[in-house]
């Protein structure tokens, strides 16, 4: 009975906090309090626009993420116009993240199909991506992104990146990625493009890295060495 009571309490806590951890809740409460100046426990819908920009600065500036923010704001503006309390605010935050994650899953599925990757290869690439990406404080791993400089440093561990190759890489990066920041589906498309064009003899170099690994079933060139300093 005690175990069941603990599980029920945990479920209730999860539902009440809309899936946020205690650490994430503390961060969001600080942001909410900054706009609840009269300590009434509620803020106006108009103030929410500014508060969301503070809570999710990457969404306000990113071409990829801003549509999610605008969609939620449109839904709020179309509502009754009542003030929002903290639970309402949490649900709004969760709605934004759920929309983002749903779109990211669709994008990743499309990128995997386009590149013809197996599930093992996807996870191998995911490990490399996470080793060079950053996640905003309090955000889920799905929000992880990297940029050109971090990507170039990772690639330089496998193939030489002199001025000519770096300039060519910048061109390919711009053609594949629509924003300065790279999410995981973008990363998959970019790696697929580099391997397809055999950028800087990448295929041969990664085959050499694969030969140094323990024997495994035949598969395309391993990229495991990309997340390891030489």
C-alpha positions in Angstrom: 0.0 0.0 0.0 2.9 2.3 0.8 4.5 1.8 -2.6 1.2 2.5 -4.3 0.8 5.7 -2.3 4.3 6.8 -3.4 3.5 6.1 -7.0 0.2 7.9 -6.9 1.9 10.9 -5.2 4.6 10.9 -7.9 1.9 10.8 -10.7 0.0 13.6 -9.1 3.1 15.7 -8.8 4.0 15.0 -12.5 0.5 16.0 -13.7 0.5 19.1 -11.5 3.9 20.3 -12.8 3.0 19.3 -16.4 6.1 17.1 -16.5 8.6 19.7 -15.4 11.3 18.7 -12.9 11.8 20.7 -9.6 14.8 22.4 -11.1 12.9 23.5 -14.1 10.0 24.6 -12.0 12.2 26.8 -9.9 13.6 28.5 -13.0 10.2 29.1 -14.4 8.8 30.5 -11.0 11.6 33.0 -11.0 10.7 34.2 -14.4 7.0 34.3 -13.6 7.6 36.3 -10.4 9.4 39.0 -12.3 6.2 39.8 -14.2 3.8 39.3 -11.3 4.8 42.6 -9.7 1.7 42.9 -7.5 2.2 39.3 -6.1 -1.4 38.5 -7.2 -0.3 35.1 -8.6 -1.4 36.1 -12.1 -0.1 38.1 -15.1 -2.0 39.6 -18.0 -1.9 38.0 -21.5 -0.1 41.1 -22.8 2.7 40.6 -20.3 2.9 37.0 -21.3 4.3 38.0 -24.7 7.3 39.6 -23.1 7.7 36.9 -20.5 7.8 34.1 -23.1 10.7 36.0 -24.8 12.5 35.9 -21.5 11.7 32.3 -20.7 12.7 31.1 -24.2 15.1 33.6 -25.7 16.3 31.1 -28.2 12.7 30.9 -29.6 12.5 34.6 -30.1 15.7 34.7 -32.1 15.7 31.4 -33.9 14.0 31.0 -37.3 13.4 27.4 -36.5 11.8 27.9 -33.1 9.9 31.2 -33.4 6.9 29.6 -35.3 6.1 27.5 -32.2 6.1 30.6 -30.0 4.0 32.6 -32.5 1.4 29.7 -32.7 0.9 29.6 -28.9 0.7 33.4 -28.7 -2.0 33.4 -31.4 -4.0 30.9 -29.4 -3.7 32.9 -26.2 -4.7 36.1 -28.0 -7.8 34.3 -29.3 -8.8 33.3 -25.8 -11.0 35.1 -23.3 -8.3 37.6 -22.4 -8.2 36.6 -18.7 -5.0 36.8 -16.6 -2.8 33.7 -16.5 -1.8 32.1 -13.2 1.3 29.9 -12.7 -0.3 26.6 -13.7 -1.7 28.3 -16.9 1.9 29.5 -17.6 3.3 26.0 -17.1 0.8 24.5 -19.5 1.7 27.2 -22.1 5.4 26.4 -21.7 4.6 22.7 -22.1 2.5 23.3 -25.2 5.4 25.1 -26.9 7.8 22.3 -26.1 5.4 19.6 -27.3 4.9 21.3 -30.6 8.7 21.6 -31.0 9.3 18.0 -30.1 6.6 16.7 -32.5 8.0 18.7 -35.4 11.5 17.5 -34.5 10.4 13.9 -34.6 9.0 14.4 -38.1 12.1 16.1 -39.3 14.4 13.4 -37.9 12.3 10.7 -39.5 12.6 12.4 -42.9 16.3 13.0 -42.5 16.9 9.3 -41.6 15.0 8.1 -44.6 16.8 10.6 -46.9 20.2 9.4 -45.7 19.2 5.7 -45.6 20.5 5.2 -42.0 20.0 2.2 -39.8 18.8 2.7 -36.2 22.4 1.9 -35.0 23.9 4.5 -37.3 21.3 7.1 -36.1 22.3 6.5 -32.5 26.0 6.6 -33.4 25.5 10.0 -35.0 23.3 11.1 -32.1 26.2 10.5 -29.7 28.5 12.5 -31.9 26.0 15.3 -32.2 25.3 15.5 -28.4 29.1 15.7 -27.8 29.3 19.0 -29.7 25.9 20.5 -29.0 24.6 22.7 -26.2 21.2 22.6 -24.4 19.7 25.8 -22.9 19.5 25.7 -19.1 16.3 23.9 -18.0 15.5 22.7 -21.5 15.0 19.1 -22.7 17.7 17.4 -24.8 15.4 17.8 -27.8 16.3 21.5 -27.8 20.0 20.7 -28.2 21.8 22.5 -31.1 25.3 23.1 -32.4 26.8 25.6 -34.7 29.3 25.8 -37.6 32.4 26.4 -35.4 31.7 23.4 -33.2 30.8 21.3 -36.3 34.1 22.3 -38.0 36.1 21.5 -34.9 34.5 18.0 -34.7 35.2 17.4 -38.4 38.9 18.6 -38.1 39.6 15.6 -35.9 39.0 13.3 -38.9 40.0 15.3 -42.0 42.3 18.4 -42.5 40.5 21.7 -42.6 42.8 24.3 -44.2 41.4 27.6 -45.5 40.1 26.0 -48.8 38.3 23.1 -47.1 36.9 25.3 -44.4 35.5 27.7 -47.0 34.0 24.8 -48.9 32.5 23.4 -45.7 31.0 26.8 -44.9 29.3 26.8 -48.3 27.9 23.3 -47.9 26.8 24.1 -44.4 24.9 27.2 -45.6 23.2 25.1 -48.4 22.0 22.4 -46.1 21.2 24.4 -42.9 18.6 27.2 -43.0 19.7 28.7 -39.7 23.0 29.4 -37.9 22.1 26.8 -35.4 22.0 23.0 -36.2 19.5 20.6 -34.7 19.9 16.8 -34.9 18.0 16.4 -38.2 20.1 19.1 -39.8 23.2 17.4 -38.5 22.2 14.1 -40.2 21.5 15.9 -43.5 24.8 17.6 -43.3 26.8 14.5 -42.6 24.9 12.6 -45.4 25.8 15.4 -47.8 29.5 15.4 -46.8 29.8 11.6 -47.1 27.9 11.6 -50.4 30.3 14.2 -51.9 33.3 12.5 -50.1 34.3 15.9 -48.7 38.1 16.1 -48.0 38.3 12.3 -48.6 36.0 11.8 -45.6 34.9 8.2 -46.6 38.5 6.9 -46.8 39.5 8.6 -43.5 36.5 7.3 -41.6 37.1 3.8 -43.0 40.5 4.1 -41.4 38.9 5.0 -38.1 36.5 2.1 -38.4 39.4 -0.3 -39.0 40.8 0.7 -35.6 37.6 -0.3 -33.9 36.8 -3.9 -32.7 35.3 -6.1 -35.5 31.6 -5.5 -36.1 29.0 -6.4 -38.8 29.6 -4.7 -42.1 28.2 -1.2 -42.3 29.0 2.2 -43.8 32.1 4.1 -42.6 32.2 4.6 -38.8 32.2 8.1 -37.5 33.0 7.1 -34.0 36.3 8.9 -33.9 34.7 12.3 -34.6 33.8 12.9 -31.0 37.3 12.0 -29.7 40.3 14.2 -29.7 43.2 12.9 -31.7 
